[in-house]
């Protein structure tokens, strides 16, 4: 019985990993705010997940003639968090592009996301535990 292996739980788990990765990337950006030539990085996951859920991500899907056949295509996979580096902008004279105010705002937003993901995971685990104890 796979109680915690549903798509929703896996999406929350991956979102939690993305928030953790984002925390490290933002901390690195903040630590290098005065480093000459440093270029900031960012993590994208939520937009990739939204595109996957809306079906706007182009993908090929294999035709299944039997429920026991393997699923072929990207639609069965969750997107992985992607780290990108912004090489195109400059913030100050040392060619660094880290805006400390923006980074601190994103850090606070990421903390709120992380906390909400933890609450959702805890709620799902609590509900499954309750169902098992009463069943």
C-alpha positions in Angstrom: 0.0 0.0 0.0 1.5 3.3 -1.1 0.0 5.9 1.2 2.5 8.7 0.6 3.4 8.0 -3.0 0.5 9.8 -4.7 1.2 12.5 -7.3 0.1 15.3 -4.9 2.4 14.2 -2.2 5.3 13.8 -4.6 4.6 17.3 -5.9 4.7 18.7 -2.4 7.9 16.8 -1.7 9.5 18.2 -4.9 8.3 21.7 -4.0 9.8 21.4 -0.6 13.1 20.4 -2.2 12.8 23.4 -4.6 12.3 25.7 -1.6 15.3 24.3 0.1 17.4 24.7 -3.0 16.1 28.3 -3.4 17.1 29.1 0.2 20.7 28.1 -0.6 20.7 30.0 -3.9 19.3 33.2 -2.3 21.8 32.9 0.6 24.6 32.6 -1.9 23.4 35.7 -3.8 23.2 37.7 -0.5 26.7 36.5 0.6 28.1 37.8 -2.7 26.3 41.1 -2.8 29.6 43.0 -2.9 31.6 40.5 -5.0 32.8 42.0 -8.2 31.5 40.4 -11.4 29.1 38.1 -9.4 25.9 37.2 -11.2 22.8 36.3 -9.2 21.1 32.9 -9.7 17.4 32.0 -9.2 15.4 28.8 -8.9 12.3 28.1 -10.8 9.9 25.3 -10.0 6.4 26.5 -9.3 6.0 28.0 -12.8 7.3 24.7 -14.3 4.8 22.7 -12.3 2.0 25.1 -13.2 2.9 24.7 -16.9 2.9 20.9 -16.5 -0.4 20.9 -14.7 -2.0 23.2 -17.4 -0.7 21.0 -20.1 1.2 24.0 -21.7 4.5 22.1 -21.7 4.8 20.3 -25.0 5.3 16.6 -24.5 4.8 13.4 -26.3 2.7 10.7 -24.7 2.7 7.0 -25.7 -0.6 5.3 -26.4 -1.6 2.8 -23.7 -3.8 -0.1 -24.9 -3.7 -1.8 -21.5 -3.6 -0.4 -17.9 -0.5 -2.6 -17.2 1.6 -0.9 -19.9 4.2 1.6 -18.9 3.4 5.3 -19.2 5.5 6.9 -21.9 6.0 10.6 -21.9 6.7 13.6 -19.8 3.1 13.9 -18.4 3.8 11.3 -15.8 6.9 13.1 -14.4 7.1 16.1 -12.1 9.5 18.8 -13.2 12.8 19.2 -11.5 13.7 22.6 -9.9 15.9 24.6 -12.3 18.7 27.0 -11.3 19.4 29.8 -13.8 22.0 32.5 -13.7 21.1 36.0 -14.8 24.0 37.1 -17.0 22.2 40.0 -18.7 21.8 42.6 -16.0 24.2 44.8 -14.0 23.3 46.5 -10.7 26.3 48.6 -9.8 29.8 49.7 -11.0 31.5 46.4 -10.2 29.3 44.5 -12.7 27.5 42.7 -9.9 23.7 42.3 -10.4 22.5 41.4 -6.8 19.9 43.7 -5.4 19.9 43.1 -1.7 16.4 44.4 -1.1 15.0 42.1 -3.8 17.0 39.1 -2.5 15.7 39.7 1.1 12.1 40.0 -0.1 12.5 36.7 -2.1 14.1 35.1 1.0 11.0 36.0 3.1 8.6 34.8 0.4 10.5 31.5 0.1 10.3 31.0 3.9 6.5 31.5 3.7 6.3 28.9 0.9 8.5 26.5 2.8 6.3 26.8 5.9 3.1 26.3 3.9 4.5 23.2 2.2 5.5 21.7 5.5 2.0 22.4 6.9 0.4 20.7 3.8 2.7 17.7 4.2 1.9 17.4 7.9 -1.8 17.7 7.2 -1.7 14.9 4.6 0.3 12.6 7.0 -2.1 13.4 9.8 -5.1 12.6 7.7 -3.6 9.3 6.5 -2.6 8.4 10.1 -6.1 9.1 11.3 -7.6 7.0 8.6 -5.3 4.1 9.4 -6.0 4.3 13.2 -9.8 4.3 12.7 -9.8 1.7 10.0 
